[in-house]
Amino acid sequence: MKPKPVEELIIQGPKSAEKMQRERPSSDEPRQLLPIKASRSLEQALEKLNLSPKREAPEGGCAGEAAAQIYQGPESNTEVCTFHPGVPVFHEG
């Protein structure tokens, strides 16, 4: 019976930073927009969603159960909530 020939395994380590720098295009080259590709399952999921325009400012009050603070603008985020620790946490109502 003949012994099987030994296969030579070549293991390559990580590339050095210098080699990666050489492979990378120059930052002076013009940039190109990458094509946007969405999978079919993502497209189907997006079709099912109700994509209504959202308002930037939340309508509801602080998310704390007993809190009664109402969102009055960006300055509302800096106030201290007296009903739970931290700042008020506003959410869209």
C-alpha positions as CSV (number, residue, x, y, z in Angstrom):
1,M,0.0,0.0,0.0
2,K,1.4,3.4,-1.0
3,P,1.1,6.4,1.3
4,K,-1.0,9.2,0.0
5,P,1.0,12.3,-1.1
6,V,0.9,15.1,1.4
7,E,-0.9,18.2,0.2
8,E,0.9,21.4,0.8
9,L,-1.2,24.0,2.7
10,I,-0.2,27.6,2.2
11,I,-1.7,29.9,4.8
12,Q,-1.5,33.6,4.1
13,G,-1.4,36.0,7.0
14,P,-3.1,39.4,7.1
15,K,-1.9,42.0,4.6
16,S,0.5,44.6,5.8
17,A,-0.7,48.2,6.1
18,E,1.8,49.2,3.4
19,K,0.5,46.6,1.0
20,M,-3.1,47.7,1.7
21,Q,-2.1,51.3,1.1
22,R,-0.7,50.5,-2.3
23,E,-3.9,48.6,-3.3
24,R,-6.1,51.5,-2.2
25,P,-6.9,54.1,-4.8
26,S,-5.5,57.6,-4.3
27,S,-7.7,60.1,-2.5
28,D,-7.0,62.5,-5.4
29,E,-8.9,60.3,-7.9
30,P,-12.5,61.3,-8.6
31,R,-15.1,59.5,-6.5
32,Q,-17.9,57.5,-8.0
33,L,-21.3,56.9,-6.6
34,L,-22.0,53.2,-5.8
35,P,-25.1,51.6,-7.3
36,I,-27.9,51.2,-4.8
37,K,-29.2,47.6,-4.9
38,A,-32.0,46.4,-2.7
39,S,-32.9,42.8,-2.4
40,R,-36.3,41.7,-3.5
41,S,-37.3,40.8,0.1
42,L,-36.4,44.4,1.2
43,E,-38.5,45.8,-1.6
44,Q,-41.5,43.7,-0.7
45,A,-41.1,44.7,3.0
46,L,-40.9,48.4,2.1
47,E,-44.1,48.1,-0.1
48,K,-46.0,46.7,2.9
49,L,-44.9,49.6,5.2
50,N,-47.0,52.7,5.6
51,L,-44.4,55.3,4.8
52,S,-46.2,58.5,5.8
53,P,-44.0,61.7,6.2
54,K,-42.9,62.1,9.8
55,R,-42.8,65.3,11.7
56,E,-39.4,66.3,13.2
57,A,-40.9,67.4,16.5
58,P,-42.6,64.7,18.6
59,E,-46.3,65.5,19.4
60,G,-46.7,63.5,22.6
61,G,-45.5,64.1,26.2
62,C,-42.7,62.6,28.1
63,A,-42.7,58.8,27.9
64,G,-42.6,58.5,31.7
65,E,-45.9,57.0,33.0
66,A,-46.9,60.0,35.2
67,A,-44.9,62.7,33.5
68,A,-47.0,65.6,32.2
69,Q,-44.3,67.5,30.3
70,I,-45.2,68.4,26.7
71,Y,-42.6,68.9,23.9
72,Q,-42.2,72.7,23.3
73,G,-39.2,72.5,21.0
74,P,-35.5,71.6,21.2
75,E,-35.2,73.4,24.6
76,S,-37.6,70.8,26.1
77,N,-34.8,68.2,25.8
78,T,-32.7,70.0,28.3
79,E,-35.3,70.2,31.1
80,V,-35.2,67.8,34.0
81,C,-38.2,65.5,34.4
82,T,-39.5,65.4,38.0
83,F,-41.3,62.1,37.5
84,H,-38.4,59.9,36.5
85,P,-34.6,60.2,36.5
86,G,-32.9,62.1,33.7
87,V,-34.2,64.3,31.0
88,P,-37.7,64.0,29.5
89,V,-38.0,61.3,26.9
90,F,-40.4,62.5,24.2
91,H,-42.0,60.2,21.6
92,E,-44.3,60.7,18.8
93,G,-47.9,60.2,19.9
